[in-house]
């Protein structure tokens, strides 16, 4: 059953934040951990991550830049990124969402809010993937359908 649980990538440079998040998530999700943006990108490129919880304030590559790179990379573009930060001003949130994040959670983290938002974005990702799969099936059916001679659809 463990293999059926979604995998959350926790990206934070503060060990206490990593311990808190992994402890909160461990009963519901599998977790992977990165302590910087570059490592997060490598983990995402390997696949198997369903959602990213990304700290904004990190050295070298901050969360905004990491988020921009995640959503630009075709291998990770459909993985939702939720930014976590102590920055609570509206312009901070707007900057994070503008970088491609699907959500923005301010610290201190409220576990019920974290769980609700993670569940929502995992469900939305699953629905988008299902819709894309059905769309591909329909396109394949249409491609195999004989062309009508008068230009109208046959049925």
N, C-alpha and C positions, 0 to 999 in steps of 0.2 A: 504494500500500500504506500510505502514511503516514496516510491518512484512516481506516484500519481500526484504528489503534492507539488504545487508550483515552486519554482526557485526564485528567491529574492536575492539580488546582489546589493549588499550594504557597502557603501563607499564613504569612508570617514577617516580622517587622520588622527582622531582622538580615541584611544583605546577604551575609555569609559563609555563613550557613545556607541562604539561597536558592541561592547558587552551588553549594554542595555537593549539595543535593538535586536541582537541575536537571541537574547533571553526572551524578549517579548514574542518574537516570531517563531521560535523553535517548535512549538506544539502544532502550529498550523502550516508552516512552510519549511522547505529546505532553504538554507542560506549559504551564500558565498560571500567572502569578504575581500575588499581591496582597501588599501590605506592611502591610495592616491588615484588621480584620474587616469594616468598612463596604464596602471595595472588594471583598472576597471575596463578600459578599452580592449586590452588583451583578453580578459575573461569574456567579454561580450563577443569578441570576434570568434572565439571558440564555440559559441552557441550554448544553448541550454538555460539561458536566463529568461525569466518571464516578466520581471519588473526590477527597476533599480531605485533604491533609496539613496540619494546623493546629497552629501553635505555641500554647502555652497562655499564656505570659507576653508580652503585648503591651500597649502603652499604649492608652488610651481604651476600647476594647472588648477584654476579654481573650478567650482561646480558648474558655473555658467559655460565656460569653455568646454569642459568635459561633456556637458549636455549637448552643446552644439555639435560636437564631433560624433556623439552617439546617434543623434537623429539624422546626420548626414551620411553615415555609413550604412549601405544597403543591408549589411548583415545584422544590424541592430536597430534600424530605423523604426521597426514596429514595436520595440520594447518600450513600454511606458516608463518615464522617468519622473519620480516625485522628489522635489528638492526639499531638504531639511535644513533649517537655519534659525539662528536667533534674530536675524534681520526681519523686522516686522512692519516696515514702512510700505505703503502701497507701491511706491516706485521700485522697491526691492522685489516685490512679488511680480510686478509687471515685467521687470527685467528677466526674471527667471522663466516666466511663461513665454516671453519673447525669445528666449534661448531654445525653446522647444519642450520644456517640461509640461507634463499634463496636470500637475498639481503642485502645491506649495504648502508645506506644513512648518509652522514656527515652533521653536522650542520654548519652554519645556513641552515635550511630546505628551499628548493625551492618548493613552493606549486605545480607547474606543474609537477615537477619530482616526488614528493610524490604521487600525484594522478595517474600518469602514472604507476609507479611501483606497487602501490596497485592494480590498475585495472588489470595489467598484471598477478600478482600472484593469484588474485581471479579467473581470467579466466583460468589459468593453473590448479588450484585446481578443478574447475568445470569440466574441460576436463578430468582430471585424474579420478574423481569420475564417470563420464559418461562412460569412457572406462572400469573401473572396473565393473560397473553395467552390461554393455553389455557382458563383458567377463564371468561374472557369469551366465548370461542367456544362453550363448553358451555352457558353461560347463554343465548346467542343461539339455539342449537339448541333448547333447552328452551322458550324463549319462542315459537318457531315451531311447536312440536309441538302437534297438536290435543289439546284437553282431552278426557279420557275422560268418558263420561256417568255412569258408576257410581262415580266418585271414585277408582278405582284407576288405576295407571299402565298405559298401553297398551304393548304391545311385541310 
